[in-house]
């Protein structure tokens, strides 16, 4: 006699990764197994389109579409995958590494429900799966119009300026992350923070926080004589309901569009409404740079350990001295500084400071690739790479600023 043992039914496939080669995303494999066990599969780009028409696809809840910079040439195919998935009520989680913001926005506009950067932040995939399972509609975007500001408010906020002495030294990265760390410095009584991008031509604050640029910014800047709390509030966007942001205008504008009076009105309005105002400056000195320096409480001047930064720091210092501007507000900061064990690099830093007759008050470590990824994905380092050594140093700086302001308030 023989009998057949009953076989356990295989768990239905509720999700699939869709990629050129899932082995390129080993962390995604681990997170999918942790979240779904064996109830998921893997498909190539072309296979996904064929699979959607099969009966097995009826039990599908979502796909995790994973791509990197090599896949951007197939952006049309990936857009079609998203379209076909949405037509069958299958949710789409976008997993992207080193993908340009333009490609990312295109795929999100085509209907992707969630976006998670790769390498995956700890627990983020599980959170995204939970959101698409519990929400009837895609979550609201992080960018929201700012609430109406309070007329007549007078907070006397601190104005903190970040000025890069050369392109690419990381001034916008510092400004964005310093503003975010200040906004989250006190969990019980979070301070109000406004981040202002005054680089009218190449300002990237909006890009680094994945916020749109709007015509309202240009309209406000072009008529600051009419500026009031309502107009200023309509020009702002919020990031995760904690940080208020004035992005650069939609189009590239001449830096002399603004006058010293214009900038003064905007900054005075901001400091009356917020505890902290962080300003990202263009690297170029313009006619209204003096107004920003005079209004600032601290003026971080960012440089690197190279000849162009040394020469520009010397020119910058001489320009301020020739106009008898307040040098005491300057705090020279070195980005991508040598590691603690690099004695040769430490010696170079010391010689640079001595040759320029300046004090380099802050040294930030090289954050490496995670910084670029966070910026491209429109996230602060605290969200995208919380253990980054650069993020830790910026968080320390924000904490010291907040503590100093608190001590000053108590003394007053």
C-alpha atoms as one frame of an Amber mdcrd trajectory, in Angstrom:
protein
   0.000   0.000   0.000   1.130   3.482  -0.671  -0.335   6.813   0.148   0.554
  10.350  -0.790   1.312  12.706   2.057  -0.611  15.985   1.783   1.687  18.828
   0.766   1.347  22.203   2.488   0.062  24.881   0.233   2.653  27.412  -0.832
   2.131  30.858   0.588   0.653  33.186  -2.034   3.046  35.730  -3.490   1.935
  39.131  -2.209   4.879  41.175  -3.471   7.728  41.162  -5.954  10.957  43.009
  -6.356  11.390  44.333  -9.885  14.948  45.139 -10.920  17.680  44.604 -13.476
  19.408  42.276 -11.008  18.134  41.978  -7.436  21.595  40.810  -6.306  22.692
  44.431  -6.712  20.312  45.262  -3.851  21.315  42.746  -1.183  19.919  44.882
   1.641  16.549  44.894  -0.130  16.561  41.089  -0.207  17.187  40.971   3.545
  14.440  43.492   4.291  11.913  41.744   2.025  12.604  38.417   3.757  12.291
  40.041   7.176   8.974  41.668   6.278   7.341  38.960   4.131   9.135  35.681
   4.761   8.777  33.555   1.614   5.672  35.251   0.229   7.553  37.386  -2.294
   9.275  36.875  -5.601  11.640  38.591  -7.993  11.102  39.791 -11.561  13.149
  41.510 -14.218  11.839  44.665 -15.884  10.465  42.903 -18.987   9.167  39.931
 -16.964   7.100  42.232 -14.763   4.930  43.452 -17.639   4.176  39.859 -18.703
   3.502  38.788 -15.103   0.853  41.451 -14.534  -1.417  39.646 -17.026  -1.205
  36.273 -15.253  -3.672  34.965 -12.617  -0.910  34.907  -9.952  -0.767  38.692
 -10.109  -4.288  38.979  -8.679  -2.991  38.380  -5.126  -0.214  40.950  -5.465
  -0.255  43.827  -2.957   2.794  45.726  -4.154   6.015  45.684  -6.128   9.353
  47.091  -4.985  10.831  48.709  -8.098  14.601  48.927  -7.509  16.893  50.961
  -9.767  20.232  52.738  -9.816  21.942  55.204 -12.151  22.519  52.483 -14.782
  18.753  52.054 -15.184  17.929  55.648 -16.083  18.172  54.831 -19.787  15.197
  52.512 -19.230  13.075  55.188 -17.561  10.287  54.769 -20.148  10.057  51.032
 -19.439   9.958  51.615 -15.691   7.245  54.235 -16.115   5.211  51.658 -18.035
   5.719  49.109 -15.234   4.330  51.609 -12.727   1.386  52.441 -15.016   0.497
  48.759 -15.537   0.826  48.002 -11.824  -1.447  50.884 -10.859  -4.000  49.820
 -13.463  -4.253  46.501 -11.572  -4.401  48.234  -8.177  -0.908  47.032  -7.254
   0.996  49.496  -5.077   4.518  50.585  -6.044   7.432  51.205  -3.675  10.329
  52.910  -5.425  13.846  51.900  -4.246  16.496  54.159  -5.793  20.267  54.538
  -5.539  22.190  57.390  -7.193  19.229  58.320  -9.399  18.884  61.927 -10.546
  16.087  63.974  -8.960  14.543  64.500 -12.419  14.180  60.746 -13.009  12.911
  60.239  -9.489  10.252  62.914  -9.826   9.174  61.488 -13.184   8.553  58.036
 -11.679   6.768  59.478  -8.656   4.509  61.515 -10.922   3.666  58.350 -12.834
   2.083  56.936  -9.689   4.700  55.369  -7.372   3.154  55.251  -3.887   6.286
  55.308  -1.743   9.961  56.159  -2.121  12.807  54.666  -0.061  16.470  55.543
  -0.745  19.070  52.810  -1.116  21.005  51.823   0.950  17.813  51.328   2.931
  17.572  53.213   6.238  16.918  50.794   9.077  13.263  49.756   9.249  12.220
  52.094   6.439  10.990  49.394   4.049   8.752  47.891   6.750   7.336  51.338
   7.472   6.642  51.906   3.764   4.881  48.523   3.503   2.792  49.352   6.569
   1.810  52.718   5.091   0.640  51.291   1.768  -1.301  48.548   3.561  -3.125
  50.892   5.929  -3.628  53.986   3.765  -6.482  54.197   1.321  -4.591  56.803
  -0.647  -0.899  57.680  -1.051   0.481  59.714   1.861   0.447  63.460   1.569
   3.721  64.908   0.283   6.155  66.363   2.806   5.922  69.805   1.232   2.918
  71.777   2.411   2.062  75.433   2.248   3.128  77.152   5.446   0.407  78.195
   7.875  -0.454  81.848   8.141   2.097  83.721  10.214   1.184  85.770  13.268
   0.826  89.511  12.577   2.915  91.651  14.876   5.034  88.765  16.213   8.448
  89.737  17.531  10.509  86.668  18.403  13.860  88.357  17.795  15.189  85.150
  16.271  18.868  84.398  15.733  20.117  84.799  12.150  22.701  82.143  11.237
  24.416  82.524   7.855  26.319  79.890   5.867  28.632  81.149   3.104  30.757
  78.844   0.956  34.043  80.365  -0.186  33.976  78.256  -3.359  31.536  76.094
  -5.253  31.139  72.549  -3.984  32.522  73.081  -0.478  29.247  71.894   1.076
  27.638  75.131   2.256  24.089  74.129   1.245  24.523  70.720   2.876  25.572
  72.471   6.085  22.743  75.027   5.906  20.029  72.417   5.269  21.191  69.996
   7.946  21.931  72.691  10.515  18.401  74.059  10.032  16.900  70.579  10.425
  18.960  69.787  13.523  17.877  73.097  15.075  14.225  72.360  14.256  14.499
  69.009  16.064  16.864  70.134  18.846  14.204  70.062  21.562  11.612  67.285
  21.362   9.399  68.779  24.071   9.517  72.402  22.981  10.807  72.452  19.389
  12.032  75.849  18.204  10.609  77.383  15.036  13.164  77.502  12.211  13.127
  79.191   8.805  15.662  78.202   6.132  16.186  80.846   3.438  17.976  80.225
   0.127  19.430  83.529  -1.109  21.362  81.967  -3.986  19.006  83.261  -6.665
  20.794  81.451  -9.474  22.042  78.064  -8.295  20.263  77.657  -4.966  19.802
  73.955  -4.152  17.974  74.049  -0.803  14.732  73.013  -2.524  16.493  70.103
  -4.237  18.116  68.887  -1.009  14.686  68.790   0.688  12.691  67.695  -2.376
  10.618  70.878  -2.325   9.259  72.573  -5.460  10.309  76.062  -6.505   7.385
  78.423  -6.913   6.604  81.717  -8.591   5.400  83.068  -5.232   9.054  83.458
  -4.171   9.899  85.715  -7.100   6.716  87.727  -6.610   7.551  88.291  -2.958
  11.203  89.230  -3.607  10.326  91.609  -6.444   8.050  93.729  -4.225   9.332
  93.618  -0.654   7.879  97.068   0.068   4.478  95.348   0.229   5.798  92.490
   2.365   3.604  91.426   5.267   3.086  88.237   7.261   0.520  86.848   4.825
   2.678  87.366   1.737   5.766  85.976   3.458   3.849  82.957   4.735   2.517
  82.192   1.251   6.102  82.141  -0.051   7.177  79.445   2.404   6.903  75.678
   2.276   7.195  73.283   5.191   9.285  70.125   5.374   7.736  67.394   7.533
   5.781  70.090   9.396   8.903  71.097  11.340  11.014  73.282   9.069   9.834
  76.328   7.092  11.696  76.916   3.848  12.007  79.798   1.399  13.434  78.144
  -1.707  15.287  79.882  -4.511  13.017  81.232  -7.284  11.910  79.043 -10.179
  14.135  80.758 -12.750  17.742  81.928 -12.522  17.708  85.596 -11.546  20.459
  88.231 -11.453  21.886  88.615  -7.974  21.410  92.373  -8.158  17.648  91.849
  -8.418  17.676  92.360  -4.659  18.818  95.465  -2.850  20.103  95.720   0.703
  16.690  97.075   1.689  14.933  94.053   0.142  17.106  91.573   1.996  16.758
  93.500   5.250  12.952  93.417   5.010  12.897  89.660   4.347  15.314  88.792
   7.152  13.624  91.109   9.650  10.276  89.529   8.808  11.749  86.049   9.282
  13.451  86.783  12.601  10.223  88.257  13.993   8.374  85.035  13.176  10.973
  82.343  13.954  13.415  81.408  16.715  16.157  80.679  14.178  16.702  81.893
  10.625  19.335  79.948   8.651  20.494  81.687   5.461  22.278  79.914   2.595
  24.294  82.551   0.712  25.695  82.537  -2.822  29.479  82.173  -2.926  29.645
  85.525  -4.742  29.843  88.771  -2.785  27.051  91.120  -3.859  25.836  94.560
  -2.866  23.503  93.152  -0.203  26.115  90.845   1.392  26.933  93.650   3.840
  23.294  93.824   4.976  23.234  90.069   5.665  26.508  90.225   7.597  25.314
  93.143   9.726  22.017  91.409  10.542  23.600  88.045  11.296  24.408  86.767
  14.762  26.971  84.296  13.450  28.381  83.995   9.914  29.816  80.565   9.097
  32.382  80.767   6.295  32.952  77.315   4.838  36.137  76.248   3.077  38.196
  73.186   2.192  41.845  72.311   2.658  42.970  73.425  -0.808  44.593  76.374
  -2.526  41.402  77.869  -4.022  39.755  78.022  -0.582  42.875  79.600   0.939
  43.048  82.245  -1.782  39.318  82.984  -1.585  39.449  83.202   2.209  42.218
  85.787   1.930  40.242  87.803  -0.652  37.094  87.561   1.451  38.893  88.731
   4.565  40.507  91.673   2.754  37.183  92.711   1.208  35.524  92.872   4.621
  38.442  94.719   6.204  38.525  97.312   3.404  34.864  98.130   4.085  35.388
  98.010   7.865  32.758  95.288   8.228  32.412  93.244  11.446  34.971  90.427
  11.198  34.117  89.216  14.702  30.929  87.580  13.401  32.872  85.262  11.081
  33.418  81.655  12.071  35.713  79.904   9.601  34.759  76.253   9.152  36.673
  73.520   7.337  34.683  70.863   5.504  36.101  67.434   4.608  38.705  67.980
   7.307  41.503  65.435   7.915  40.753  62.584  10.291  42.032  62.712  13.849
  44.794  60.222  13.041  45.986  62.160   9.978  48.822  64.113  11.598  50.092
  65.420   8.270  46.639  66.789   7.425  46.309  68.360  10.866  49.602  70.125
  10.256  48.360  71.487   6.933  45.248  72.859   8.638  47.364  74.633  11.233
  49.671  76.122   8.580  46.690  77.322   6.517  45.160  79.100   9.505  48.475
  80.706  10.404  49.203  81.856   6.852  45.722  83.460   6.588  45.834  84.837
  10.147  42.463  83.278  10.896  41.067  80.835  13.423  39.442  77.727  11.965
  36.784  77.232  14.635  34.966  74.217  13.191  36.126  71.117  11.352  33.604
  68.826   9.686  34.538  65.289   8.552  34.031  64.033   5.020  30.576  62.457
   4.956  31.329  60.585   1.737  28.766  58.990  -0.552  25.851  58.963   1.964
  25.826  62.769   1.880  25.426  62.864  -1.895  22.723  60.195  -1.697  20.821
  62.073   1.002  20.957  65.302  -1.013  19.824  63.571  -4.210  16.940  61.923
  -2.379  15.843  65.188  -0.772  16.395  64.103   2.837  18.356  65.526   5.775
  21.219  63.351   6.981  19.301  62.709  10.209  16.705  60.836   8.116  18.889
  59.254   5.434  22.163  58.556   7.281  21.703  59.223  11.021  25.028  57.591
  11.937  27.034  59.712   9.496  30.007  61.373  11.240  29.150  64.623   9.439
  25.593  64.482  10.756  26.860  63.974  14.309  29.092  67.055  14.101  26.305
  69.219  12.687  23.960  67.965  15.431  26.560  68.965  18.052  26.800  72.428
  16.508  23.012  72.831  16.518  22.808  71.701  20.139  25.482  74.194  21.198
  23.708  77.036  19.364  20.380  76.122  20.952  21.913  75.853  24.412  23.658
  79.211  23.983  20.400  80.882  22.934  18.614  79.306  25.881  21.258  80.574
  28.286  21.033  84.064  26.786  17.244  84.033  27.178  17.521  83.029  30.826
  20.104  85.737  31.475  17.803  88.332  29.900
